[in-house]
């Protein structure tokens, strides 16, 4: 194969996306989710210390993001461990959502 044929085949395989760009996007998403989890921890800690209460909404968002990330990994790579993590984070997001709704109902009554 000639150089141009190899490049064209690679572009078709990766849907015209640059491999370096794909790697940067992967790392950006990975770091963003870690920062999001850190912010959730910080908000929960501050809420617990200052208001003596637990806030649920950041955790619903955080666990939903993690569940989505692991679901995409499972769909792409078909690893059972990824599916297990998807289910775990989905359950955590549902539990936090239930806590969030309960808190809203307590306040509104």
N, C-alpha and C positions, 0 to 999 in steps of 0.2 A: 504494500500500500504506500501511496505517496503521502507526503506531509499534509497536503490539503484534504485528502480523503479521510485521514485520521482525525483531523480537526473537525470536519463536517460530521463524522460519525459521533464524535464526542459531544458536539453541539446538539445533535438530535437526541442522544441519550440523556443529556442533562437539560433538555428543553430550552436551549439557548441561554442558560445561566452559567455564569462564570463560577468555576469551582472555588476560587478564593472568596468570591462574594457569598457563596453558599456557606462556607465555613465561618465567615464573619457573622452572618445572620444567625447561625447556630449558636456561636459563642455569645452573641448579644442577647438572644433569648434565654440562654442558660444563666447568664449573669443577671438579667432582669428578673427572672423568677427567684433567684437567691436574694436579691435586694428586696423584692416584694415580701418574701418570707421574713426577712429581718425586720422590715417595717411593721409587719403584722405582730411580730414578737414585741417590738418596741411599743406599739400602740396598746397591746394587751397589758404589758408591764405598767405603763403609765396609767392606764385605766384602773388597774388593780390597786396601784399604790395611791393614786389621788382620789378616785371616786369609789373605791372598794366595790367594784363591780366588774363583770366580764363583758367585753364587747364581742359580738359574734360576727358582725358583717365583714370585717376584713378577712376572717378565716374562711368564710363562705367563698369569697373571691379567690383567696390564695389556694385553697384546696381544689377549687374548680379549675384553676389554671394548671395545677399539677396533674390533675386527672386528665385534662385534655392533652398535655404534653406526653404523658405515658400512654394514652390511647393511640396517639399518632405514632409513637414509637412501636407499639404493638402491631398496629396495622401495617407498618412498613417492614418490620423485622420479624414478626410472628414469634416472639419469645414469650413463653408462658410467664416468666418473671415480670415482664412489662404489663401483662394482663392483670396479674396479681396486684401490682402497685396501682394500676388504673382503678381496680375495684376498691382497694383500700382508700384511695383519695376520694373516690366518688362517695363512699359511705361516710367518710369524715365531712365532706361538704354537705351531704344531706343532714347529718346530725347537727352541724353548726347552723344550717338553715332552720331546722326545727327549733333550736335554741333561740335563734333570732326572732322567729315568729312568736314563740312563747313570750319572749321579752316584750315584744310589741303589744301582744294581747294583755299582758299584765299592766302595762302603762296605760292602755286605752280604757281599761275597766275601772 
